[in-house]
Structures are given as structure tokens and as C-alpha cells.
Amino acid sequence: MEDSEKVLIKQLGKRISFFRKEKGLTQAHLSDLAEMEESAVRRIELGKTNPTFKTLLRISKGLEIPLKQLVDI
């Protein structure tokens, strides 16, 4: 993975964390809403994994925000 891709993945994780906190959600609560493991949410927010499109859809639905808003970096 190129450095520029790593930077984008970290920025995406920070955006997810920002929106989650803005909604007053814990990682555990978001993981329940997005129907995924809490550890997966944690790894994504830390920029340690590149989430799939399907995962991003689940997170955006869990956060109740449009996918475009989530990924508009």
C-alpha cells in the first residue's frame, strides 16, 4: 500500500471517529448499529485497516449520515 493510500485510510478513520463522537456514540454502540465487531470499528478508526464499500455503507447507516459525507475527504 502506498503512503498516500495510508494517509487517506487514516483520514477516513478520523472522520468516522469524529461523526461517531458528534452523535454521542461509543465504538460499541456504533458497532451494534452497524452490525459489526467493535474491534473492527476500532481498527478502522485507527486507520489500521482499509474498510470495504459494504462496511462503509454499514457505518454510514449506523451513523445516520450519507455515505458521501462520510468519505468526502
C-alpha positions in Angstrom: 0.0 0.0 0.0 1.3 3.4 -0.9 1.9 6.2 1.6 -0.9 8.3 0.1 -3.4 5.4 0.5 -2.3 5.0 4.1 -2.9 8.8 4.7 -6.4 8.5 3.2 -7.3 5.5 5.3 -6.2 7.3 8.5 -8.2 10.4 7.5 -11.3 8.2 6.9 -10.8 6.7 10.3 -10.6 10.1 11.9 -13.8 11.2 10.1 -15.7 8.1 11.3 -14.5 8.8 14.9 -15.5 12.5 14.6 -19.0 11.7 13.4 -19.4 8.9 16.0 -18.4 11.3 18.8 -20.6 14.0 17.4 -23.6 11.7 17.6 -22.6 10.8 21.2 -21.9 7.1 20.3 -19.3 4.8 21.7 -17.5 2.4 19.5 -19.5 -0.4 21.0 -22.8 1.3 20.2 -21.7 2.1 16.6 -20.6 -1.5 16.1 -24.1 -2.6 17.2 -25.8 -0.1 14.9 -23.6 -1.1 12.0 -23.8 -4.8 12.8 -20.1 -5.4 13.0 -17.5 -6.2 15.6 -16.4 -3.5 18.0 -12.7 -4.4 17.2 -13.4 -3.8 13.5 -14.7 -0.3 14.3 -11.6 0.4 16.5 -9.2 -0.8 13.7 -11.0 1.4 11.1 -11.0 4.5 13.3 -7.3 4.0 14.0 -6.6 3.7 10.2 -5.2 0.2 10.6 -7.5 -1.4 8.0 -9.0 -0.5 4.7 -12.7 -0.9 5.0 -14.8 -2.4 2.2 -17.5 -0.5 0.5 -20.1 -2.7 2.3 -18.5 -1.9 5.6 -18.6 1.9 4.9 -22.3 1.6 4.0 -23.0 -0.1 7.3 -21.1 2.6 9.2 -22.8 5.4 7.4 -26.2 3.8 8.1 -25.2 3.3 11.7 -24.2 7.0 12.0 -27.3 8.1 10.0 -25.3 10.1 7.6 -24.9 9.8 3.8 -22.0 7.7 2.6 -20.8 10.7 0.6 -20.5 12.8 3.8 -18.5 10.0 5.4 -16.0 9.6 2.6 -15.7 13.2 1.4 -12.1 13.7 2.5 
